[in-house]
Amino acid sequence: MNFTIEPLGDSALLIYLGERVDIELNRRTLALAAVLRAATLPGVRDIAPAYASICLQYDPAAWDHGGSPFERIRASVSAVVAGTANSDAMPLAAGGDTCVEIPVCYEEPYGPDLDHVAAQAGLGRDAVIARHCEAEYRVAMLGFAPGFPYLLGMDPALNTPRRASPRTRVPAGSVAIGGSQTGVYPRELPGGWHIVGRTPLRLFDPGRDPAALLTAGLRVRFRAIDAAQFARLAQ
Amino acid sequence: MSITVVAAGMLTTVQDLGRHGHAGWGIGAAGAMDPVCLRLANLLVGNAQDAAALEIVLRGPRLRFAADCRIALTGAPIDAHCDGTPVPMWSPFYVPRGAQLSLGNTQHGALAYLAVGGGIATEPVLGSRSIDINAGIGGAALASGDVLSVHGHAARPAAVKWSLDPAPWFDPAAPIRLVAGTHFPRLDTESQHRLFATEFRISSDSNRVGFRLQGEPLALREPLELVSAGVVTGTMQLPPAGAPIVLMAEAPTSGGYPRIAHVIAVDLPSLAQRRPGDRVRFTRISLATAQTRYLERERALSALAQSIQQRLQS
């Protein structure tokens, strides 16, 4: 496996597997993050995978035994990554084959940008909904806000460049399209993606265990529901 | 034991050393903006360094104590009175049952920390009591009428004649040292020079998420399209408009802007103590030197912790 390790300031580092948004690269990134978590290196505060890189935060004081802490932890991380590359038994990403179904109401007033996406794609509203629900997605990473999933696997016909000026308030549960990706806003947030529908599910609840409904690596599908079902599920 | 908030101050929050281990779910660490002053305040009341305490921004709260208690104030110098008696900073102070602690304005610097013997005992969320305002985790900033519970703690009145020297731990005007970020070489030559040769100001739309810097804009040699990757507290990002942003305690977990530099961990408190409009100059050091400075600071804090413990016991 090709990788590079670079410092991210004096208390973190980034392990890069590539610079592309790509499902296979992302799968290997998530698997490597799981291996690094299991390696329980000393002084590691956090290990967070993104699309094709992993951010590892550490306490330099735990690597203070002669020589630069960064060089020492880099050597240890390199050994873990290299060991993984030599093994055929790359573990499955978190979640494995679990598929989470997310009910979405695409009706007014929940999908204010559905017409824009449809016009951009040269499709009718129903065709956009059908294509959005037909695809199977992978959670590539969570970020931007707690529990916000970046989903890969959208039908390319639905690609829509982001809004020129972001909304200051996107309602919680909004399902949106930004470029080639789709995602769900866990709470009311500012946002520049096109809103095509809304789910009654809570993607993030700090009082729940686990707090985030989704984890990187999970499979996700959307299922269209009507406004009455939305109201029932939202209770 | 509990504390009643009589008046909340400008922005008073419960903070500890943060919520670690959840960045993979988009959950940032948050925690104290000036973690060193939080640790020192805790040490002065005999708490663990990572206990929860109050972070006070610019104008402090008025608080009523339901039981005898030991407190300590560190960070920005702030007007403080306990039922009319001036409260010294950087020193343990005994508050009798029923007393009201009135905190005024910080005289310079932005952040004061108030630790209470036993530690604030709000309900932890995901392993931390830190209030992450932007992410909406751990509650909201204090409001008048709130009641904060405090872990049990036996305080006895004792006249303390010593205080810490704040000089090594509080300096809201020092130059801020940076290590280069991955995309520093992608700045044009003039911008590489400008980052260290000119002065910036903390913009008024700065907050616990990030400090925006006003100055002569910086520019890349050519536009850079990046795939989102991890960022941390201290990361200096450069959005297209050219005004850098330093991510602070409530840093997001990932970002797609070029990472031109990082504030070294040792200098984050000094940056955090600046107010909107304050000036900041940056100097550049190597990663190896930054980590050496960090190890030195941690050794100094360990030695100080031991000496405080001995003085509290005598």
Contacts between the chains, C-beta under 8 A, distances in Angstrom:
chain1	res1	chain2	res2	distance
A	6	B	182	5.7
A	7	B	179	7.2
A	7	B	287	5.5
A	8	B	181	7.9
A	8	B	182	7.9
A	8	B	230	6.5
A	8	B	231	7.5
A	8	B	232	5.9
A	8	B	235	6.9
A	8	B	259	7.3
A	8	B	262	6.9
A	9	B	179	6.3
A	9	B	181	7.9
A	9	B	232	6.1
A	9	B	234	5.0
A	9	B	235	6.4
A	9	B	262	3.2
A	9	B	263	7.5
A	9	B	264	7.3
A	9	B	265	7.3
A	10	B	179	6.2
A	10	B	262	7.0
A	10	B	264	5.3
A	10	B	265	5.4
A	10	B	287	6.1
A	10	B	290	4.2
A	10	B	291	5.2
A	10	B	294	6.1
A	11	B	232	7.1
A	11	B	234	7.8
A	11	B	265	5.2
A	11	B	294	7.5
A	12	B	230	7.2
A	12	B	232	4.7
A	14	B	182	7.7
A	14	B	229	6.1
A	14	B	230	5.9
A	16	B	229	7.7
A	19	B	226	7.6
A	19	B	227	5.7
A	20	B	227	6.6
A	21	B	227	5.7
A	33	B	24	7.0
A	45	B	20	4.6
A	45	B	21	7.1
A	45	B	29	7.9
A	46	B	20	5.4
A	46	B	21	5.5
A	46	B	22	7.5
A	46	B	23	4.6
A	46	B	24	7.7
A	46	B	29	7.5
A	47	B	23	7.8
A	47	B	24	6.8
A	48	B	23	3.6
A	48	B	24	4.2
A	48	B	230	5.7
A	48	B	253	5.7
A	48	B	254	7.6
A	49	B	24	6.1
A	50	B	227	7.5
A	50	B	228	5.6
A	50	B	229	4.9
A	50	B	230	5.8
A	50	B	254	5.2
A	51	B	227	5.1
A	51	B	228	6.3
A	51	B	229	7.5
A	52	B	227	6.1
A	52	B	229	7.9
A	53	B	227	7.8
A	53	B	229	4.5
A	53	B	230	6.6
A	54	B	230	7.4
A	55	B	23	6.7
A	55	B	229	7.0
A	55	B	230	2.4
A	55	B	231	7.7
A	55	B	232	7.1
A	55	B	253	7.5
A	55	B	254	7.6
A	57	B	20	7.5
A	57	B	23	7.3
A	57	B	232	6.1
A	60	B	265	7.9
A	60	B	291	4.8
A	60	B	294	5.2
A	60	B	295	6.4
A	61	B	294	7.2
A	61	B	295	6.1
A	61	B	298	4.9
A	64	B	295	5.2
A	68	B	287	7.2
A	68	B	288	4.7
A	68	B	291	6.0
A	69	B	291	4.9
A	69	B	295	7.6
A	70	B	287	5.7
A	70	B	288	7.6
A	70	B	291	6.4
A	141	B	228	7.2
A	141	B	254	6.9
A	142	B	24	6.7
A	142	B	25	5.0
A	142	B	26	4.1
A	142	B	253	7.9
A	143	B	26	4.8
A	143	B	228	6.4
A	143	B	252	6.7
A	143	B	253	5.2
A	143	B	254	3.7
A	144	B	26	6.5
A	144	B	252	6.6
A	144	B	254	7.2
A	145	B	26	5.9
A	145	B	135	6.5
A	145	B	252	7.7
A	146	B	22	7.9
A	146	B	25	6.5
A	146	B	26	4.7
A	146	B	27	4.5
A	146	B	28	7.9
A	146	B	135	5.2
A	146	B	137	6.7
A	147	B	25	6.2
A	147	B	26	5.8
A	147	B	27	7.8
A	148	B	26	5.4
A	150	B	228	7.6
A	187	B	136	6.2
A	206	B	125	4.9
A	206	B	126	6.4
A	206	B	136	7.9
A	206	B	137	4.8
A	206	B	138	7.4
A	207	B	125	7.4
A	210	B	25	7.8
A	211	B	22	7.8
A	211	B	25	7.1
A	211	B	27	7.3
A	211	B	126	6.3
A	212	B	25	4.2
A	212	B	26	7.2
A	212	B	27	7.6
A	215	B	24	7.9
A	215	B	25	7.1
A	216	B	24	6.4
